[in-house]
């Protein structure tokens, strides 16, 4: 698919949703109405990840102005574009919910993955993420780097096909069992496949009372035993969320997010998830 067709299809999808649902979510702004619409801002942000995921936002906008000035003739200058894009964070979250509204979520997969924000040695004297006292980062273990890192945990709830429909960012030092209790508290009833790090008898019973059934492998010292065929099926399905995390981090380069604040990081995470859904579900950017 060429870049122009991709831009047209994303703009049609985003603009149609914005006119039906998104416009009502945006607070009125003082001053003249911007010539570049919110749907165009979302489209440009998604094009950035689908066309040039490895470059900075500023470089992508410069490339757009040089190569396709007629696509978005009222493209804002870099700083204004950045501010407008980050202000649309709730809108982007609603767009993700819209794209996954018809997904089958009775069976889902739950997992977490570390998302570093600064080098561990600079955690106490960092300049970035200093103002985020309400959403503080923490020390956690990164499986990809096999080392302790400073940042957040990306929490994913995916369908059995690996499509993310719920996301969250929590401090990296937060326990997975606490994350599961918070993440699934208001979810619809269903079965959730998780790894051994989520195991807690109290958590399983508490979620069971709400219609949430955690399916977690037994520990080595447990008297419970699974049938080998069931084990193989469980592991094969569980690996789908690992594939999703790998695509988010390796193909869309989520670990190289360049975020300087928690809000910027949340925007990058949500944007990556939406771009992934468009690529997988709508075959855009393939």
C-alpha positions in Angstrom: 0.0 0.0 0.0 1.5 3.4 -1.0 1.7 6.3 1.4 -1.1 8.3 -0.2 -3.6 5.5 -0.1 -2.7 4.8 3.5 -3.2 8.5 4.5 -6.6 8.7 2.7 -7.9 5.5 4.4 -6.8 6.6 7.9 -8.2 10.1 7.4 -11.5 8.7 6.3 -11.7 6.3 9.2 -10.6 8.9 11.8 -12.8 11.7 10.4 -15.9 9.5 10.2 -15.5 8.4 13.9 -14.7 12.0 14.9 -17.9 13.4 13.4 -20.0 10.7 15.0 -18.5 10.5 18.5 -15.2 12.3 18.9 -16.3 15.9 18.4 -18.6 15.7 21.4 -15.6 14.8 23.6 -13.5 17.8 22.7 -14.0 20.9 24.9 -14.5 24.2 23.0 -11.4 26.2 22.5 -11.1 30.0 22.8 -10.1 31.9 19.7 -10.4 31.1 16.0 -11.1 27.6 14.9 -7.9 25.8 13.9 -7.7 25.1 10.1 -6.0 21.7 10.7 -8.8 19.5 12.3 -8.3 17.1 15.2 -8.9 14.2 12.8 -6.0 15.4 10.7 -3.8 15.6 13.8 -4.7 12.0 14.7 -4.1 10.9 11.1 -0.7 12.5 10.9 0.4 11.0 14.2 -0.6 7.5 13.0 1.1 8.0 9.7 4.3 8.9 11.6 4.3 5.4 13.2 3.1 3.5 10.2 5.5 5.1 7.7 8.5 6.2 9.7 8.4 4.6 13.2 12.1 5.1 13.9 12.3 8.9 13.4 11.4 11.8 15.6 8.1 13.7 15.2 9.9 16.8 14.1 11.8 14.9 11.4 8.5 13.3 10.2 6.8 16.7 10.0 9.7 18.1 8.1 9.5 15.2 5.7 5.8 15.7 5.2 6.3 19.4 4.4 9.1 18.6 1.9 7.5 15.7 0.1 3.7 16.0 0.5 2.8 19.7 1.2 -0.5 19.3 -0.6 -1.8 16.5 1.7 -2.2 18.7 4.8 -1.9 22.3 3.6 -2.6 23.7 7.1 -0.1 21.6 9.0 0.8 23.4 12.3 4.4 24.3 13.2 6.2 21.7 15.2 5.6 23.0 18.7 1.9 23.7 18.1 1.4 20.2 16.5 3.0 18.6 19.6 0.8 20.5 22.0 -2.4 19.8 20.1 -1.6 16.1 19.7 -0.9 15.6 23.4 -4.2 17.4 24.3 -6.1 14.7 22.3 -5.0 11.9 24.6 -8.6 11.1 25.8 -9.8 11.3 22.2 -7.1 8.7 21.2 -8.2 6.4 24.0 -11.8 6.6 22.8 -10.7 5.9 19.3 -8.9 2.8 20.5 -12.1 1.6 22.3 -14.0 2.3 19.1 -11.7 0.2 17.0 -11.9 -2.8 19.4 -15.6 -2.4 20.3 -16.6 -5.6 18.5 -13.6 -7.7 19.7 -14.4 -10.9 21.5 -13.2 -10.3 25.1 -14.8 -13.1 27.1 -11.4 -14.9 26.7 -8.4 -12.6 27.1 -4.7 -12.6 27.9 -3.1 -10.4 30.6 0.6 -9.5 30.7 3.0 -6.8 31.6 6.3 -5.5 30.2 8.8 -3.1 31.5 9.1 0.3 29.7 12.2 2.2 30.8 12.2 6.0 30.7 15.7 7.0 31.9 18.9 5.1 32.7 18.9 3.6 36.1 22.1 5.5 37.1 20.3 8.8 36.4 17.1 8.0 38.3 17.8 10.2 41.3 19.2 13.1 39.3 17.1 13.0 36.2 15.6 16.0 34.4 12.9 14.1 32.6 9.6 12.9 34.3 10.3 15.2 37.3 6.9 16.9 37.3 4.9 13.6 37.3 4.4 13.2 41.1 0.9 11.8 40.5 2.3 9.1 38.2 5.7 8.4 39.5 8.1 5.9 37.8 9.8 3.1 39.7 12.5 0.5 39.6 11.6 -2.8 37.9 13.2 -5.7 36.0 13.3 -5.5 32.2 13.2 -9.0 30.6 14.5 -7.7 27.3 17.5 -6.0 28.8 17.8 -8.6 31.6 18.5 -5.9 34.1 16.9 -3.6 36.6 15.5 -0.5 34.9 13.7 2.7 36.0 10.3 3.5 34.4 6.9 2.0 34.1 5.1 -1.2 33.3 3.0 -1.5 30.2 -0.1 -3.6 31.1 -1.9 -5.2 28.2 -5.2 -7.0 28.0 -5.5 -8.7 24.6 -7.9 -10.9 22.8 -6.9 -14.5 22.0 -5.8 -13.2 18.6 -3.3 -10.8 20.3 -5.4 -7.6 19.7 -4.9 -5.1 22.6 -8.2 -3.7 23.9 -7.1 -2.4 27.3 -3.8 -0.7 28.2 -2.4 0.9 31.3 0.9 2.4 32.5 1.9 1.7 36.1 5.1 2.2 38.1 7.6 -0.5 37.3 7.9 -1.6 41.0 4.2 -2.3 41.3 3.4 -6.0 42.0 1.7 -7.9 39.1 -1.0 -9.2 41.5 -1.9 -5.7 42.5 -2.0 -4.7 38.9 -4.4 -7.6 38.0 -6.8 -6.6 40.8 -6.9 -3.0 39.6 -6.9 -3.8 35.9 -9.8 -6.3 36.0 -11.9 -4.6 38.6 -14.3 -3.0 36.2 -13.9 -5.4 33.2 -16.8 -7.5 31.9 -17.0 -11.1 33.2 -14.7 -13.6 31.5 -11.6 -15.8 31.6 -8.2 -14.2 31.8 -5.0 -16.1 30.9 -2.0 -14.9 32.9 1.5 -16.2 33.9 2.7 -17.3 37.4 3.6 -13.8 38.5 -0.1 -13.0 38.9 -0.8 -16.0 41.2 -2.5 -15.2 44.5 -5.2 -17.3 46.0 -6.8 -14.3 47.6 -6.8 -12.4 44.2 -8.2 -15.4 42.4 -11.1 -15.7 44.9 -11.8 -12.0 44.9 -11.9 -11.7 41.1 -14.0 -14.9 40.9 -16.7 -13.2 43.0 -16.9 -10.5 40.2 -17.1 -13.0 37.4 -13.4 -12.7 36.5 -11.7 -16.1 36.3 -7.9 -16.1 36.3 -6.3 -19.0 34.5 -2.7 -19.3 35.8 -0.3 -22.2 35.5 0.3 -24.1 38.8 3.6 -23.5 40.5 6.2 -26.3 40.8 5.5 -26.9 44.5 1.7 -26.9 43.9 -0.4 -30.1 44.1 -2.3 -29.0 41.1 -1.2 -30.6 37.8 -2.3 -29.8 34.3 -2.7 -32.3 31.5 0.3 -32.0 29.1 -2.0 -31.4 26.1 -3.7 -28.5 28.0 -0.3 -27.1 28.9 0.8 -27.0 25.3 -2.5 -25.3 24.3 -2.2 -22.7 27.1 1.4 -21.9 26.2 0.6 -21.6 22.5 -2.2 -19.1 23.2 -0.2 -17.2 25.9 2.6 -16.6 23.4 0.3 -14.4 21.3 0.5 -11.6 23.7 4.3 -11.9 23.8 4.2 -11.6 20.0 2.1 -8.4 20.4 4.5 -6.9 22.9 7.4 -7.8 20.6 5.7 -6.0 17.6 4.9 -3.0 19.7 8.5 -2.7 21.0 10.5 -3.9 18.0 8.5 -3.0 14.9 7.0 0.3 16.3 10.1 0.9 18.4 8.0 1.7 21.6 11.1 1.3 23.8 12.6 4.3 21.9 9.6 6.5 22.7 11.6 9.8 23.2 9.0 10.9 25.8 9.9 13.5 28.4 6.7 13.4 30.5 4.2 10.8 31.6 1.6 12.4 29.4 3.9 12.2 26.4 4.6 8.5 27.2 0.9 7.7 27.6 0.3 9.4 24.2 3.1 7.3 22.5 1.8 4.0 24.1 -1.8 4.6 23.0 -0.7 5.8 19.5 1.4 2.7 19.1 -1.5 0.4 20.1 -3.9 2.1 17.7 -1.3 1.9 14.9 -0.9 -1.8 15.7 -4.7 -2.4 15.5 -5.0 -0.5 12.2 -2.2 -2.7 10.8 -3.5 -6.0 12.1 -7.3 -5.5 11.9 -7.6 -3.2 8.9 -4.4 -4.2 7.0 -3.3 -0.5 6.9 0.4 0.1 6.6 1.1 -3.5 5.4 
